[in-house]
Amino acid sequence: YHRNMLVINFYLNTHIFPVELEQYDKRLTATSWNLAYNPSGNIVGFSGTNDNHRILPLQVSQFFPSNTGSADSTIEDLFATNGFMLDAIMKNTVNVSELKDKNDRSISLISALEGRMTQTSEQLHAIIDCGAILAGTNLREFSRSLLNEFKDDSFGGVLYYDDHYLNDWVILEKSGRCLPKDISPVRDEDAFVIFDEPRCRGTDLKLRTEAVALLTLAPNICKDKLMQAAGRLRKLGRNQKLEIVGGSDVFSKLRDLSNKGNVVSKLRHSFFNSSNFTATNVLSWVMKNTVESNVVGLSNWADQGIFYASTHKKKPSLCITDETLELGDFYGKSFEKVTITDIVDSSLDFHMNRTGGLEELNDDMNAIVGKIRERVRAYGKDFYLLATGCDEECEREMELEIEREEECEVEMPSMKQSNEKRWN
């Protein structure tokens, strides 16, 4: 019966659809602004990067010890982390190259590694896959492919995270034996290391002092992700180096940016050579992605903040909003290009009309709304987004992809019509 459509439809209609597609006409809404609230105002957190600190709830603020007069020299040095990492990447990136365009990106990586696994001046010691090129790849099979590239005793095996069987770091040895790294006789620094995309943050492995890592790029990668990935090289700038690679989708964006002189001048970087990219070119493009990511998040941040301010310490029923269920409400309205300030003003009108207006807010919530509007005017006035104009959450307005597909009309060569032959 596994191919009988009547049986399949009966099973879907009686067991799957009623459970998995159940919908409610109302939703109870809470956001990060609610999580960040407590009466004492004691909010403590930690982040290794600060790129998105402007779109955190206003109860959370970046702490600068120097403003309190209690900062020592160590903390002062931490303020230079962003600049240090940017400088380290620019000075210690040996090459920026495009992967061969193949259907299977993992095969492209294998091709890039060919001849680079032996003891030469261009030897590679690790893959830092923050571009998620290996996503969906069986890392054990990929590691076996790498073992075939070991032409000498440069490496004792491949170190990777096995999330299929052991959920732990393992070393696939040259003999074919696979053991958790803590009990394998092969040391971390004697293995070729694969940092898959989830392990590009927070992972600390001991690599060789002279290690060179192949770092992959994704089409919309932002600075915080790139910095965290490059930080897997704990001695970057002290003999450890990077080599940056990306697919054709990444390099097409780099070339597009090279043709937009006005954007490049705003970012204060020199002209791009489309055939010979450098780390500086890559970082310029990554910074552009970071700005755009923050801009997209700004409207959603403002909408959630206004919702929090308009419902704080009021009737719980105000936190219940109507759910959108009809296809016409999702797709029936046209999209238009509007400024972020207009989107936030529309959101403010919607929430105030729903909850009683600005005069119903206490002084603290009025101050929060004022700060939200001030920040949106400061950082979002020159940016446009595609919105439906409906009174829905801004994240719903952003469901349309900002990156539109480019339709390329290809002129077909003229063809001479063949004479039809009689067949009877």
N, C-alpha and C positions, 0 to 999 in steps of 0.2 A: 504493500500500500504506500510505499514511500514516494511514489510518483503519481499517485492518484490525487488529482486536484480537489475532488470532493472531500476526501479525508483531510487534506492539508487545510482547506478553507474552514472545515468544521473545527479543527484543532485551534486555528488562529482565532476564530470568532468566539469560541467558548473558553479558551484558556489563556491566550496571549493578549489579545486586544483589550478585554475588560480590565486586566491588571496593569499592563504596561502603558496603555493609552488613556488611563483615567485622568480626567480634567476637573478642575474646580473653577467656579465662577468668581471666586475671591482669593486673594492671597494676603498673608500676613508678612509685612515687610520689615526687615531689620538690616542694617548695613554695618560697615566697619566703624562708623561714627558712634553707633550704639555700643559696640564692643569697647571702644576707647574711653567711654564715659565711666567715671566713678566719682562719688561725692567728694572724696578727698583730693582728687586731681593728681594722684600719684600714678603717672604713666611711665613705665620703663620699658625700653626695648633696645635691640641692637641690630644693626645692619652693617655689612661690610662695604656697601656702596650707598651713595646718597643721591643718585640721579633723579629719583622720584620723590624726594622729600617735600616738594611743593604740592603734591597731590595726595599727601597723607591727611587724615583727619586733623582739624586744627587743635585738638587736644594733645596731639603729638607734635613736638617741635624738635628741630635739630639742636643738640646741645653743644655750645661752644665754651669750654672751660676758661678760655682766655678772657672772656667777658666778665667772669667772676673774680679774676685776679688770682686764681688758685692753680693755674696750669703750670706744670713743670715742663722741662725741656722735652721729655718723651712724648707727652701729649701734644706739644707744639709740633713735633715732627710728624705726628699723625695727620695734621691738617694738610700736609704736602703729599698725601698718598696718591691723590688723583694725578697730580703733575708728575710724580715719580714714576707711576705705572705707564703713563703716556710716553714719557721720555724713554723708559726702559724698552717699551715695544718698538718705538721708532729706531732706537740705536741698536737693538739686538734682533731685528728681523732680517734674516739673511736672504729671503726671497719671497716674492708674491707671485703666484702662478695660478693658471686656470686648469682645472681638471679636464681631461678628455671627455667629450660629450658622449656618454654611453647610457643605455637604459638602466643599467644597474650601477648605482653610484659606488657601491662597495668594490666593484671590479675596477672602477676608475681609481679608487684609492690604492688598490693593489698595483695598478699600473704606475702610479706615482711613486710607489715604494720600490719598484724594481731597480735593483742595483744599488739601493740605498741602505741595505741591511748589513753590509759587510764593513770591515774596518777601513774606511776611507775618510777623507776630510769632509765629505758630505753625508756621513752616516746619520741616520735618524734613529731615535731611541724611544719615541712615544708618539701616539696619536691623541690629540685633544679634540674630540668631536663635538664642539659646541654648536656646529652647524647641523647636527643630527643627520649627517649623511649615512650613518650606520643604523639609523632607526629602522626597526623591523628585521635587521640582519641577525642571523644566528651567530653570535660572537664566537662560539666554539668552532664552528666551521670556518669562520673568517680567520680565527687564530691558526687553524690547521693550514690554511692557505699561506699565512705569513711564515709558518715554519718552513715551508718549501723554499722561501727566499733566503733562509739562513745558509749561506755558503761557507761559513767558517764558524769559529767558536765565539763569535761576538756576543751572542745571547744564549742563555741556558733555557729559555722558554718564553712564553707570552703570558703576561699578567693582565687579567681582565675581570670584570664583575659578572658573575654567573647568576642571572636572575631567573633562570629556568629550573635549575635543580637545587643548588645549594644556597642561593641568596647570600653569597659571600664572594670576596675576592679569591680567585683561584689562579694557579699557574699551570698552564699546559706546557709540560716539559718536552724537550726534543724527542724523548723516547716515546711520547704519546700518552704518558701518564698525566692525569689531571688531579691536583691536590689543592686544598685550601692553602693560601699563601703562608699562613702561620706555621704549617707543618711541612711545607715543601722545603727541600734542601736548597732550592734556588732562591737567592736573595732578590729583594725588589730591584736593586740597582743592576743586577745581572740579567734582568728580564726586559723584553720589549713590552711597554705598557700601553694599554688602550683605556683611555678615559672616555666612556660613552657619554652621551649628552646629560643624563641625570647625574653623573659623577663629576661634572665639570665645576661643581660648587661644593665646597666643604670637604673635599677629599685631600688627604695628606699622605703622599707616598714618597719614599726616599729614592730619588732618581740620581743618575750619575752627575757628577759635578760639571762635566762638559756636555750634558745632554742637549740634543736638538729635538724639538717636538714639532710635529706637523699639526697645525691648528686649522680647523675647517670653519668656513663662514656660512651663515644662512642668509636668505634674501633680505630680511628685515631685522637683522641682529642689532642690538643696542649696546651702549658702552658698558653697562653694568655686567652684562653676560660675557662680553669679550674680556673685560678686566678679570672677572672671576676665573674664566678659563685660562687666561695667560698666567694667573696666579698659581696654577698647579705647578708651574716651574718656580719653586721656592727660591732659587738662586738666579732668577732671570736678571741679567745685568752683571752677574758674577760668573761668567763663562757659559752659562746656559743660554740657549738661543731659540728663536722661533722661526718656522717657515709657514707662511700663510697660504692656504689654497681655498678655492671655491669653485662652484659649478658655473655653467654658462649663464644661469639666471642671476647669479651674484655679479658676474663681470659685465653683464648687459646693463645693470644698474650703475655700476662704476663708470661705464662709458657714457651713460646718459648724464650722469652728474658732471662728467668732464666737458660736456657740451653746453652746460648751463653756467656761463661765466658769472652771472649775477649771484647765483647761490654760492659759488666757490669764493667770490670776493667777500660775501657776507661772513663766510666761515674763516676768512683770512688765510687762505691757503693758495698755493701757487697753481699754475696751470697743470692739468693732468696730461700725461702722455699715455694715450689709450693702449699702447702696445707694451708699455713698461711701467706697471704700477708699482708704487712703493708703499711702505707701511703708513706713511703720512697720508697718502691718498685714501687708503682703507680707513684710517681713523677719521678723516674728514667725512666720509660717507657714513660711518657708524655714528658720528655725532649728529648728522642730519637725521638719521633714523631715530635717535634718542629724542631729539626735539619734537619730531612728528608723533612719536609714541606718547610723550607727555601732553601734547596738545590734544590728542584723541582722548586721553584720560581726564583732561581738565573738565570737560563738559559733564562727564559721568560723576566726577568728584563733586562738582558744584551741585548737581541734582540731588545726590545723596545727602550732602550737607544741608541743603535747604529742606529736604524732607525731614531730616533729623531735627532741625531747629523748629520746624512748624508743628511737630508732634511731641516734642520733649515735655514730659510731665503733664500731658493732656490726656483726654479720654483714650483708652486703648483702642477703641473702635476707629480712631483716626489713622491707625497704622494698617487698617484693612483697606485694600484698594481693589478695584475691579481688575480681573484678569482679561487679557485679550484672547478671544477664542475664535473669532470669525476670520476667515481668510481675507475678506474685504478690508478688515481693520489692519491686517498685517501688510497686505500688498496692494490695496486699492488706491492708496494715495501716492501722488507723484513726489519725487524727490527734488529738492532744490538746494542750491548752494547758499548757505547762510553763514554769518559770522558766529563764533562761539558766544560772543556777548549776547547776540539775539536769541540763541538757543537757551542760554541761562536766564535771560529776562522772561522768556516764555515759560520756562520751568518755574520761576519764582511766582509769576501770575497764577499758574495752575495750582501750586501748592497753597498759596495764600488764599485763593478763592475757596479752596476745599476745606481749609482749617480755620477761617475767620479773619485773615488779614494780618498785616504787620503789627497793628495795634494790640493784637492778642498775644504777642510775644513778650517775654520778660526781657530785662535789660541784657542779660547774658546772651540770649538767643538772638536778640537784635544785633548785638555786637558781632556774633558769628556770621549772620547774613551779610552785614556790612563788610566784613573781612573777605568773605567769599566773592562778593561783587568786585571789591577792590583788586583782588588777585586775578580774577578773570579779565578785568580791564587791563591789568598790567602785562599779562602774559598771553592773552588770547585774542586781543583786538585785531591783529593783523592776519589771523588764520581763519580759513573757511572749512566747513564740514558739510557733508551731504545729509540732509535731514528731511523728514516727512512733513514736519510742521504740525503733527498731531500732539496732543497733550499726553504723551507717554514717557516712560523713563528714557533718558538719553541713550542708555545702552541699547534700547530697542531701535532708536533712531540710527544707531551705528551698525545695524545688522547688514546693511548694504556694504559690500566691500568697497573700500576707498580706492583700492587699486583696480581700475577698470581694465577689462580685456581690450587689447588693441586688435582691431580687425584689419587684416592686411588683404587688400584686393590684388590678386595675382592675375595678370593678363595672360590668358591662354593663347598659345600660338595658333594661328589660323590653320585650318585643315580643309583639304579639298574633299568634297563629298564623293564617295565611291559609287559607282553605278551598281544598282541592284541586279542580281542575276535571277533569272526566272528559275524556280525550283520545281515546277511541274511540267 
